[in-house]
Amino acid sequence: MTTPRDNPGVLAPPPLIFLGFLLIGWGIGHLANEPSMGLATDVRRGLAFAFVIAGLVTEMTALGGFRRVGTSPEPWKPTTALVTGGLYRFSRNPIYIGFTLIYVGFAIAMDSWAALALLLPCLVVIDRAVVLREEAYLAGKFGAEWDAYASKVRRWL
């Protein structure tokens, strides 16, 4: 007898999806000898630093919500409670927003237009291969509680 899977069944860990797109973009830009973003080095470093720090703060704050309710943030593990407070009052996916900010910061730091351009396809993959699976799992597990939350809070921003 098999037991039903108690996780969303995401295709790959989301951080690896972001990292993969970032590195592929950087590689394409490097091979294509892409032009510089045209920012002074200090400006580029400052922007990159600001985006990465904003992303890390967003992620750490969102992860705190998981700790507070005693459930795992990893989408390949079972979820035992819905996180609806803190940043989750404004977005159902603040961790992925944090990853996005970090991605932008690294693309700027690498001076790579190609990496920046691959952010949109990366987000489509995250939305389709991760977020939709997570939401179907949460709807099945939490029913009306999930429906009420999802009807009040946007998926992204």
Backbone hydrogen bonds, N-H to C=O, Kabsch-Sander energy under -0.5 kcal/mol:
donor,donor_aa,acceptor,acceptor_aa,energy
7,N,5,R,-0.6
11,L,129,A,-0.9
16,L,13,P,-1.0
17,I,13,P,-1.5
18,F,14,P,-2.4
19,L,15,P,-2.6
20,G,16,L,-2.7
21,F,17,I,-2.3
22,L,18,F,-2.4
23,L,19,L,-2.7
24,I,20,G,-2.5
25,G,21,F,-2.7
26,W,22,L,-2.5
27,G,23,L,-2.7
28,I,24,I,-2.8
29,G,25,G,-2.6
30,H,26,W,-2.7
31,L,27,G,-2.7
32,A,28,I,-2.3
33,N,30,H,-0.9
34,E,29,G,-2.5
44,R,40,A,-3.0
45,R,41,T,-2.7
46,G,42,D,-2.2
47,L,43,V,-2.8
48,A,44,R,-2.6
49,F,45,R,-2.7
50,A,46,G,-2.4
51,F,47,L,-2.6
52,V,48,A,-2.5
53,I,49,F,-2.8
54,A,50,A,-2.4
55,G,51,F,-2.4
56,L,52,V,-2.6
57,V,53,I,-2.7
58,T,54,A,-2.2
59,E,55,G,-2.7
60,M,56,L,-3.0
61,T,57,V,-2.3
62,A,58,T,-2.4
63,L,59,E,-3.0
64,G,60,M,-1.6
65,G,61,T,-0.9
65,G,62,A,-0.7
66,F,62,A,-0.9
67,R,63,L,-2.0
68,R,64,G,-2.5
69,V,65,G,-1.5
70,G,66,F,-0.9
70,G,67,R,-0.5
71,T,66,F,-2.0
72,S,78,P,-0.6
77,K,74,E,-1.8
84,T,82,L,-0.7
88,Y,85,G,-1.8
89,R,86,G,-1.8
90,F,87,L,-1.8
91,S,87,L,-1.6
92,R,154,R,-2.1
97,I,93,N,-1.6
98,G,94,P,-2.4
99,F,95,I,-2.4
100,T,96,Y,-2.0
101,L,97,I,-2.3
102,I,98,G,-2.4
103,Y,99,F,-2.6
104,V,100,T,-2.5
105,G,101,L,-2.3
106,F,102,I,-2.6
107,A,103,Y,-2.7
108,I,104,V,-2.4
109,A,105,G,-2.6
110,M,106,F,-2.5
111,D,108,I,-1.4
112,S,107,A,-2.4
113,W,111,D,-0.6
116,L,112,S,-1.8
117,A,113,W,-2.7
118,L,114,A,-1.6
119,L,116,L,-1.3
120,L,117,A,-0.6
122,C,118,L,-2.0
123,L,119,L,-2.6
124,V,120,L,-2.0
125,V,121,P,-2.2
126,I,122,C,-2.7
127,D,123,L,-2.7
128,R,124,V,-2.8
129,A,125,V,-3.2
130,V,125,V,-0.5
130,V,126,I,-1.5
131,V,126,I,-2.7
132,L,127,D,-2.4
134,E,130,V,-2.8
135,E,131,V,-2.9
136,A,132,L,-2.0
137,Y,133,R,-2.2
138,L,134,E,-2.8
139,A,135,E,-2.5
140,G,136,A,-2.2
141,K,137,Y,-2.2
142,F,138,L,-3.1
143,G,139,A,-1.7
145,E,142,F,-1.7
147,D,143,G,-2.5
148,A,144,A,-2.6
149,Y,145,E,-1.9
150,A,146,W,-3.5
151,S,147,D,-1.8
152,K,148,A,-0.7
152,K,149,Y,-1.1
153,V,149,Y,-1.9
